[in-house]
């Protein structure tokens, strides 16, 4: 039951990320225009995903004083989040720090950041697509960052609507 509530929380989180990105497009923190996330130097590599090669990942992390978003990118106008493709049992995603009303580049040294990792069948994730959300699989990983770069091994959470 606990994993079901956590899964529902991740679905809500994906929706909030998608809609908050749409709300802040085109401001000074997004110099590339209104359709994409700003550039970032942050990255995270998730390992332990060999059973999911060819699928796509996004993640959200929380540390002591930091909230992070990990994805390949996003499109504000389409309100989609782009997942990174798993290959060879791992995936490397870009990392942004969640600002008050936007996402900003991440280059921190945060330790023990707890990530919720969500695995999808499709690359472009629409948080309003119920069938996509219900077919997702979820895991967790603890990541230590140095200069915005980190690595963590994913533990898949059993049970839930994703059928894992």
mmCIF file of the C-alpha atoms, coordinates in Angstrom:
data_MODEL
# 
_entry.id   MODEL 
# 
loop_
_atom_site.group_PDB 
_atom_site.id 
_atom_site.type_symbol 
_atom_site.label_atom_id 
_atom_site.label_alt_id 
_atom_site.label_comp_id 
_atom_site.label_asym_id 
_atom_site.label_entity_id 
_atom_site.label_seq_id 
_atom_site.pdbx_PDB_ins_code 
_atom_site.Cartn_x 
_atom_site.Cartn_y 
_atom_site.Cartn_z 
_atom_site.occupancy 
_atom_site.B_iso_or_equiv 
_atom_site.pdbx_formal_charge 
_atom_site.auth_seq_id 
_atom_site.auth_comp_id 
_atom_site.auth_asym_id 
_atom_site.auth_atom_id 
_atom_site.pdbx_PDB_model_num 
ATOM 1   C CA . UNK A 1 1   ? 0.000  0.000  0.000   1.00 0.00 ? 1   UNK A CA 1 
ATOM 2   C CA . UNK A 1 2   ? 2.879  2.382  0.841   1.00 0.00 ? 2   UNK A CA 1 
ATOM 3   C CA . UNK A 1 3   ? 4.389  1.910  -2.641  1.00 0.00 ? 3   UNK A CA 1 
ATOM 4   C CA . UNK A 1 4   ? 0.983  2.692  -4.206  1.00 0.00 ? 4   UNK A CA 1 
ATOM 5   C CA . UNK A 1 5   ? 0.809  6.027  -2.347  1.00 0.00 ? 5   UNK A CA 1 
ATOM 6   C CA . UNK A 1 6   ? 4.396  6.820  -3.306  1.00 0.00 ? 6   UNK A CA 1 
ATOM 7   C CA . UNK A 1 7   ? 3.593  5.961  -6.939  1.00 0.00 ? 7   UNK A CA 1 
ATOM 8   C CA . UNK A 1 8   ? 0.572  8.275  -6.893  1.00 0.00 ? 8   UNK A CA 1 
ATOM 9   C CA . UNK A 1 9   ? 2.833  10.962 -5.422  1.00 0.00 ? 9   UNK A CA 1 
ATOM 10  C CA . UNK A 1 10  ? 5.288  10.548 -8.309  1.00 0.00 ? 10  UNK A CA 1 
ATOM 11  C CA . UNK A 1 11  ? 2.441  10.845 -10.823 1.00 0.00 ? 11  UNK A CA 1 
ATOM 12  C CA . UNK A 1 12  ? 1.412  14.097 -9.144  1.00 0.00 ? 12  UNK A CA 1 
ATOM 13  C CA . UNK A 1 13  ? 5.038  15.236 -9.123  1.00 0.00 ? 13  UNK A CA 1 
ATOM 14  C CA . UNK A 1 14  ? 5.437  14.574 -12.865 1.00 0.00 ? 14  UNK A CA 1 
ATOM 15  C CA . UNK A 1 15  ? 2.303  16.643 -13.465 1.00 0.00 ? 15  UNK A CA 1 
ATOM 16  C CA . UNK A 1 16  ? 3.561  19.492 -11.272 1.00 0.00 ? 16  UNK A CA 1 
ATOM 17  C CA . UNK A 1 17  ? 6.962  19.503 -13.017 1.00 0.00 ? 17  UNK A CA 1 
ATOM 18  C CA . UNK A 1 18  ? 5.312  19.576 -16.435 1.00 0.00 ? 18  UNK A CA 1 
ATOM 19  C CA . UNK A 1 19  ? 2.861  22.329 -15.616 1.00 0.00 ? 19  UNK A CA 1 
ATOM 20  C CA . UNK A 1 20  ? 5.328  24.446 -13.633 1.00 0.00 ? 20  UNK A CA 1 
ATOM 21  C CA . UNK A 1 21  ? 7.747  24.329 -16.554 1.00 0.00 ? 21  UNK A CA 1 
ATOM 22  C CA . UNK A 1 22  ? 4.965  25.505 -18.832 1.00 0.00 ? 22  UNK A CA 1 
ATOM 23  C CA . UNK A 1 23  ? 4.181  28.387 -16.501 1.00 0.00 ? 23  UNK A CA 1 
ATOM 24  C CA . UNK A 1 24  ? 7.703  29.812 -16.461 1.00 0.00 ? 24  UNK A CA 1 
ATOM 25  C CA . UNK A 1 25  ? 8.739  29.618 -20.123 1.00 0.00 ? 25  UNK A CA 1 
ATOM 26  C CA . UNK A 1 26  ? 10.362 32.646 -21.713 1.00 0.00 ? 26  UNK A CA 1 
ATOM 27  C CA . UNK A 1 27  ? 11.708 34.393 -18.600 1.00 0.00 ? 27  UNK A CA 1 
ATOM 28  C CA . UNK A 1 28  ? 15.299 35.463 -17.879 1.00 0.00 ? 28  UNK A CA 1 
ATOM 29  C CA . UNK A 1 29  ? 16.118 32.085 -16.314 1.00 0.00 ? 29  UNK A CA 1 
ATOM 30  C CA . UNK A 1 30  ? 15.281 30.403 -19.623 1.00 0.00 ? 30  UNK A CA 1 
ATOM 31  C CA . UNK A 1 31  ? 17.370 32.293 -22.209 1.00 0.00 ? 31  UNK A CA 1 
ATOM 32  C CA . UNK A 1 32  ? 16.821 29.626 -24.863 1.00 0.00 ? 32  UNK A CA 1 
ATOM 33  C CA . UNK A 1 33  ? 13.250 30.784 -25.316 1.00 0.00 ? 33  UNK A CA 1 
ATOM 34  C CA . UNK A 1 34  ? 9.960  29.516 -24.033 1.00 0.00 ? 34  UNK A CA 1 
ATOM 35  C CA . UNK A 1 35  ? 10.079 25.911 -25.223 1.00 0.00 ? 35  UNK A CA 1 
ATOM 36  C CA . UNK A 1 36  ? 13.025 24.275 -23.454 1.00 0.00 ? 36  UNK A CA 1 
ATOM 37  C CA . UNK A 1 37  ? 14.678 24.045 -20.045 1.00 0.00 ? 37  UNK A CA 1 
ATOM 38  C CA . UNK A 1 38  ? 17.756 26.238 -19.518 1.00 0.00 ? 38  UNK A CA 1 
ATOM 39  C CA . UNK A 1 39  ? 21.223 24.731 -20.026 1.00 0.00 ? 39  UNK A CA 1 
ATOM 40  C CA . UNK A 1 40  ? 22.651 22.844 -17.034 1.00 0.00 ? 40  UNK A CA 1 
ATOM 41  C CA . UNK A 1 41  ? 26.022 21.434 -16.057 1.00 0.00 ? 41  UNK A CA 1 
ATOM 42  C CA . UNK A 1 42  ? 24.439 18.909 -13.685 1.00 0.00 ? 42  UNK A CA 1 
ATOM 43  C CA . UNK A 1 43  ? 24.079 15.217 -14.490 1.00 0.00 ? 43  UNK A CA 1 
ATOM 44  C CA . UNK A 1 44  ? 23.209 11.949 -12.784 1.00 0.00 ? 44  UNK A CA 1 
ATOM 45  C CA . UNK A 1 45  ? 23.832 8.390  -13.947 1.00 0.00 ? 45  UNK A CA 1 
ATOM 46  C CA . UNK A 1 46  ? 21.420 5.731  -12.737 1.00 0.00 ? 46  UNK A CA 1 
ATOM 47  C CA . UNK A 1 47  ? 22.622 2.109  -12.871 1.00 0.00 ? 47  UNK A CA 1 
ATOM 48  C CA . UNK A 1 48  ? 20.971 -1.245 -12.148 1.00 0.00 ? 48  UNK A CA 1 
ATOM 49  C CA . UNK A 1 49  ? 18.423 -0.872 -14.945 1.00 0.00 ? 49  UNK A CA 1 
ATOM 50  C CA . UNK A 1 50  ? 19.386 -3.808 -17.187 1.00 0.00 ? 50  UNK A CA 1 
ATOM 51  C CA . UNK A 1 51  ? 15.853 -5.211 -17.193 1.00 0.00 ? 51  UNK A CA 1 
ATOM 52  C CA . UNK A 1 52  ? 14.606 -1.926 -18.690 1.00 0.00 ? 52  UNK A CA 1 
ATOM 53  C CA . UNK A 1 53  ? 16.958 -1.341 -21.645 1.00 0.00 ? 53  UNK A CA 1 
ATOM 54  C CA . UNK A 1 54  ? 15.187 0.657  -24.351 1.00 0.00 ? 54  UNK A CA 1 
ATOM 55  C CA . UNK A 1 55  ? 12.800 2.348  -21.911 1.00 0.00 ? 55  UNK A CA 1 
ATOM 56  C CA . UNK A 1 56  ? 12.966 5.962  -20.676 1.00 0.00 ? 56  UNK A CA 1 
ATOM 57  C CA . UNK A 1 57  ? 13.604 7.559  -17.283 1.00 0.00 ? 57  UNK A CA 1 
ATOM 58  C CA . UNK A 1 58  ? 12.864 10.795 -15.454 1.00 0.00 ? 58  UNK A CA 1 
ATOM 59  C CA . UNK A 1 59  ? 13.512 11.399 -11.747 1.00 0.00 ? 59  UNK A CA 1 
ATOM 60  C CA . UNK A 1 60  ? 12.987 13.807 -8.890  1.00 0.00 ? 60  UNK A CA 1 
ATOM 61  C CA . UNK A 1 61  ? 15.385 14.125 -5.971  1.00 0.00 ? 61  UNK A CA 1 
ATOM 62  C CA . UNK A 1 62  ? 15.246 15.671 -2.520  1.00 0.00 ? 62  UNK A CA 1 
ATOM 63  C CA . UNK A 1 63  ? 18.189 16.369 -0.241  1.00 0.00 ? 63  UNK A CA 1 
ATOM 64  C CA . UNK A 1 64  ? 18.642 18.410 2.927   1.00 0.00 ? 64  UNK A CA 1 
ATOM 65  C CA . UNK A 1 65  ? 18.359 21.801 1.228   1.00 0.00 ? 65  UNK A CA 1 
ATOM 66  C CA . UNK A 1 66  ? 17.844 20.931 -2.417  1.00 0.00 ? 66  UNK A CA 1 
ATOM 67  C CA . UNK A 1 67  ? 15.146 19.658 -4.763  1.00 0.00 ? 67  UNK A CA 1 
ATOM 68  C CA . UNK A 1 68  ? 16.295 18.351 -8.141  1.00 0.00 ? 68  UNK A CA 1 
ATOM 69  C CA . UNK A 1 69  ? 14.712 17.361 -11.455 1.00 0.00 ? 69  UNK A CA 1 
ATOM 70  C CA . UNK A 1 70  ? 16.479 14.820 -13.706 1.00 0.00 ? 70  UNK A CA 1 
ATOM 71  C CA . UNK A 1 71  ? 15.443 14.305 -17.338 1.00 0.00 ? 71  UNK A CA 1 
ATOM 72  C CA . UNK A 1 72  ? 16.764 14.603 -20.869 1.00 0.00 ? 72  UNK A CA 1 
ATOM 73  C CA . UNK A 1 73  ? 14.771 17.801 -21.320 1.00 0.00 ? 73  UNK A CA 1 
ATOM 74  C CA . UNK A 1 74  ? 11.296 19.259 -21.556 1.00 0.00 ? 74  UNK A CA 1 
ATOM 75  C CA . UNK A 1 75  ? 9.089  21.177 -23.915 1.00 0.00 ? 75  UNK A CA 1 
ATOM 76  C CA . UNK A 1 76  ? 7.135  23.940 -22.191 1.00 0.00 ? 76  UNK A CA 1 
ATOM 77  C CA . UNK A 1 77  ? 4.748  24.508 -25.066 1.00 0.00 ? 77  UNK A CA 1 
ATOM 78  C CA . UNK A 1 78  ? 3.843  20.819 -25.478 1.00 0.00 ? 78  UNK A CA 1 
ATOM 79  C CA . UNK A 1 79  ? 3.943  20.336 -21.676 1.00 0.00 ? 79  UNK A CA 1 
ATOM 80  C CA . UNK A 1 80  ? 5.994  17.165 -22.032 1.00 0.00 ? 80  UNK A CA 1 
ATOM 81  C CA . UNK A 1 81  ? 9.044  15.919 -20.170 1.00 0.00 ? 81  UNK A CA 1 
ATOM 82  C CA . UNK A 1 82  ? 11.658 14.038 -22.210 1.00 0.00 ? 82  UNK A CA 1 
ATOM 83  C CA . UNK A 1 83  ? 13.074 10.918 -20.578 1.00 0.00 ? 83  UNK A CA 1 
ATOM 84  C CA . UNK A 1 84  ? 16.588 9.603  -21.070 1.00 0.00 ? 84  UNK A CA 1 
ATOM 85  C CA . UNK A 1 85  ? 16.918 6.229  -22.819 1.00 0.00 ? 85  UNK A CA 1 
ATOM 86  C CA . UNK A 1 86  ? 18.250 3.286  -20.809 1.00 0.00 ? 86  UNK A CA 1 
ATOM 87  C CA . UNK A 1 87  ? 21.102 1.466  -22.544 1.00 0.00 ? 87  UNK A CA 1 
ATOM 88  C CA . UNK A 1 88  ? 23.495 -1.115 -21.144 1.00 0.00 ? 88  UNK A CA 1 
ATOM 89  C CA . UNK A 1 89  ? 21.584 -1.055 -17.851 1.00 0.00 ? 89  UNK A CA 1 
ATOM 90  C CA . UNK A 1 90  ? 22.151 2.642  -17.166 1.00 0.00 ? 90  UNK A CA 1 
ATOM 91  C CA . UNK A 1 91  ? 21.001 6.112  -18.142 1.00 0.00 ? 91  UNK A CA 1 
ATOM 92  C CA . UNK A 1 92  ? 22.554 9.554  -17.726 1.00 0.00 ? 92  UNK A CA 1 
ATOM 93  C CA . UNK A 1 93  ? 20.164 12.467 -17.257 1.00 0.00 ? 93  UNK A CA 1 
ATOM 94  C CA . UNK A 1 94  ? 20.609 16.213 -17.033 1.00 0.00 ? 94  UNK A CA 1 
ATOM 95  C CA . UNK A 1 95  ? 19.923 17.683 -13.589 1.00 0.00 ? 95  UNK A CA 1 
ATOM 96  C CA . UNK A 1 96  ? 18.260 20.977 -12.716 1.00 0.00 ? 96  UNK A CA 1 
ATOM 97  C CA . UNK A 1 97  ? 17.607 22.480 -9.332  1.00 0.00 ? 97  UNK A CA 1 
ATOM 98  C CA . UNK A 1 98  ? 13.997 23.346 -8.681  1.00 0.00 ? 98  UNK A CA 1 
ATOM 99  C CA . UNK A 1 99  ? 13.741 27.112 -8.182  1.00 0.00 ? 99  UNK A CA 1 
ATOM 100 C CA . UNK A 1 100 ? 10.786 28.902 -6.674  1.00 0.00 ? 100 UNK A CA 1 
ATOM 101 C CA . UNK A 1 101 ? 9.032  29.236 -10.038 1.00 0.00 ? 101 UNK A CA 1 
ATOM 102 C CA . UNK A 1 102 ? 11.478 27.648 -12.461 1.00 0.00 ? 102 UNK A CA 1 
ATOM 103 C CA . UNK A 1 103 ? 14.281 25.158 -13.035 1.00 0.00 ? 103 UNK A CA 1 
ATOM 104 C CA . UNK A 1 104 ? 17.896 26.387 -12.847 1.00 0.00 ? 104 UNK A CA 1 
ATOM 105 C CA . UNK A 1 105 ? 21.293 24.868 -13.651 1.00 0.00 ? 105 UNK A CA 1 
ATOM 106 C CA . UNK A 1 106 ? 22.676 22.556 -10.940 1.00 0.00 ? 106 UNK A CA 1 
ATOM 107 C CA . UNK A 1 107 ? 26.352 22.273 -9.959  1.00 0.00 ? 107 UNK A CA 1 
ATOM 108 C CA . UNK A 1 108 ? 26.131 21.409 -6.259  1.00 0.00 ? 108 UNK A CA 1 
ATOM 109 C CA . UNK A 1 109 ? 27.882 19.018 -3.898  1.00 0.00 ? 109 UNK A CA 1 
ATOM 110 C CA . UNK A 1 110 ? 24.825 17.625 -2.130  1.00 0.00 ? 110 UNK A CA 1 
ATOM 111 C CA . UNK A 1 111 ? 25.099 14.226 -0.455  1.00 0.00 ? 111 UNK A CA 1 
ATOM 112 C CA . UNK A 1 112 ? 22.492 11.506 0.118   1.00 0.00 ? 112 UNK A CA 1 
ATOM 113 C CA . UNK A 1 113 ? 19.944 12.972 -2.298  1.00 0.00 ? 113 UNK A CA 1 
ATOM 114 C CA . UNK A 1 114 ? 16.980 10.581 -2.432  1.00 0.00 ? 114 UNK A CA 1 
ATOM 115 C CA . UNK A 1 115 ? 15.608 10.169 -5.971  1.00 0.00 ? 115 UNK A CA 1 
ATOM 116 C CA . UNK A 1 116 ? 12.287 8.747  -7.092  1.00 0.00 ? 116 UNK A CA 1 
ATOM 117 C CA . UNK A 1 117 ? 13.087 7.217  -10.484 1.00 0.00 ? 117 UNK A CA 1 
ATOM 118 C CA . UNK A 1 118 ? 10.224 6.644  -12.919 1.00 0.00 ? 118 UNK A CA 1 
ATOM 119 C CA . UNK A 1 119 ? 10.549 4.346  -15.960 1.00 0.00 ? 119 UNK A CA 1 
ATOM 120 C CA . UNK A 1 120 ? 8.304  4.851  -18.997 1.00 0.00 ? 120 UNK A CA 1 
ATOM 121 C CA . UNK A 1 121 ? 7.787  3.082  -22.328 1.00 0.00 ? 121 UNK A CA 1 
ATOM 122 C CA . UNK A 1 122 ? 7.785  6.391  -24.243 1.00 0.00 ? 122 UNK A CA 1 
ATOM 123 C CA . UNK A 1 123 ? 10.401 9.148  -24.444 1.00 0.00 ? 123 UNK A CA 1 
ATOM 124 C CA . UNK A 1 124 ? 8.094  12.174 -24.293 1.00 0.00 ? 124 UNK A CA 1 
ATOM 125 C CA . UNK A 1 125 ? 6.030  11.970 -21.135 1.00 0.00 ? 125 UNK A CA 1 
ATOM 126 C CA . UNK A 1 126 ? 2.731  13.820 -21.008 1.00 0.00 ? 126 UNK A CA 1 
ATOM 127 C CA . UNK A 1 127 ? 1.732  14.144 -17.346 1.00 0.00 ? 127 UNK A CA 1 
ATOM 128 C CA . UNK A 1 128 ? -1.929 14.380 -18.348 1.00 0.00 ? 128 UNK A CA 1 
ATOM 129 C CA . UNK A 1 129 ? -1.900 10.981 -20.135 1.00 0.00 ? 129 UNK A CA 1 
ATOM 130 C CA . UNK A 1 130 ? -3.380 8.608  -17.578 1.00 0.00 ? 130 UNK A CA 1 
ATOM 131 C CA . UNK A 1 131 ? -2.445 5.415  -19.469 1.00 0.00 ? 131 UNK A CA 1 
ATOM 132 C CA . UNK A 1 132 ? 1.221  6.498  -19.650 1.00 0.00 ? 132 UNK A CA 1 
ATOM 133 C CA . UNK A 1 133 ? 1.299  7.237  -15.930 1.00 0.00 ? 133 UNK A CA 1 
ATOM 134 C CA . UNK A 1 134 ? -0.361 3.931  -15.004 1.00 0.00 ? 134 UNK A CA 1 
ATOM 135 C CA . UNK A 1 135 ? 2.066  1.864  -17.099 1.00 0.00 ? 135 UNK A CA 1 
ATOM 136 C CA . UNK A 1 136 ? 5.152  3.444  -15.498 1.00 0.00 ? 136 UNK A CA 1 
ATOM 137 C CA . UNK A 1 137 ? 7.504  1.600  -13.192 1.00 0.00 ? 137 UNK A CA 1 
ATOM 138 C CA . UNK A 1 138 ? 9.149  3.199  -10.176 1.00 0.00 ? 138 UNK A CA 1 
ATOM 139 C CA . UNK A 1 139 ? 12.358 2.861  -8.217  1.00 0.00 ? 139 UNK A CA 1 
ATOM 140 C CA . UNK A 1 140 ? 14.535 4.762  -5.777  1.00 0.00 ? 140 UNK A CA 1 
ATOM 141 C CA . UNK A 1 141 ? 18.216 5.707  -5.671  1.00 0.00 ? 141 UNK A CA 1 
ATOM 142 C CA . UNK A 1 142 ? 20.484 7.598  -3.281  1.00 0.00 ? 142 UNK A CA 1 
ATOM 143 C CA . UNK A 1 143 ? 22.966 9.883  -5.041  1.00 0.00 ? 143 UNK A CA 1 
ATOM 144 C CA . UNK A 1 144 ? 26.030 11.811 -3.866  1.00 0.00 ? 144 UNK A CA 1 
ATOM 145 C CA . UNK A 1 145 ? 26.983 14.794 -6.049  1.00 0.00 ? 145 UNK A CA 1 
ATOM 146 C CA . UNK A 1 146 ? 30.376 16.384 -6.660  1.00 0.00 ? 146 UNK A CA 1 
ATOM 147 C CA . UNK A 1 147 ? 30.358 19.566 -8.763  1.00 0.00 ? 147 UNK A CA 1 
ATOM 148 C CA . UNK A 1 148 ? 26.891 18.677 -10.053 1.00 0.00 ? 148 UNK A CA 1 
ATOM 149 C CA . UNK A 1 149 ? 27.770 15.116 -11.138 1.00 0.00 ? 149 UNK A CA 1 
ATOM 150 C CA . UNK A 1 150 ? 26.469 11.999 -9.389  1.00 0.00 ? 150 UNK A CA 1 
ATOM 151 C CA . UNK A 1 151 ? 25.731 8.279  -9.712  1.00 0.00 ? 151 UNK A CA 1 
ATOM 152 C CA . UNK A 1 152 ? 23.205 6.016  -8.015  1.00 0.00 ? 152 UNK A CA 1 
ATOM 153 C CA . UNK A 1 153 ? 21.987 2.435  -8.268  1.00 0.00 ? 153 UNK A CA 1 
ATOM 154 C CA . UNK A 1 154 ? 18.221 2.089  -8.701  1.00 0.00 ? 154 UNK A CA 1 
ATOM 155 C CA . UNK A 1 155 ? 16.173 -0.268 -6.540  1.00 0.00 ? 155 UNK A CA 1 
ATOM 156 C CA . UNK A 1 156 ? 12.825 -1.033 -8.165  1.00 0.00 ? 156 UNK A CA 1 
ATOM 157 C CA . UNK A 1 157 ? 9.823  -0.640 -5.860  1.00 0.00 ? 157 UNK A CA 1 
ATOM 158 C CA . UNK A 1 158 ? 7.676  -3.809 -6.039  1.00 0.00 ? 158 UNK A CA 1 
ATOM 159 C CA . UNK A 1 159 ? 3.933  -3.742 -6.636  1.00 0.00 ? 159 UNK A CA 1 
ATOM 160 C CA . UNK A 1 160 ? 1.789  -0.924 -7.915  1.00 0.00 ? 160 UNK A CA 1 
ATOM 161 C CA . UNK A 1 161 ? -0.131 -0.243 -11.120 1.00 0.00 ? 161 UNK A CA 1 
ATOM 162 C CA . UNK A 1 162 ? 2.954  -0.516 -13.335 1.00 0.00 ? 162 UNK A CA 1 
ATOM 163 C CA . UNK A 1 163 ? 2.968  -4.277 -12.905 1.00 0.00 ? 163 UNK A CA 1 
ATOM 164 C CA . UNK A 1 164 ? 6.639  -4.612 -11.909 1.00 0.00 ? 164 UNK A CA 1 
# 
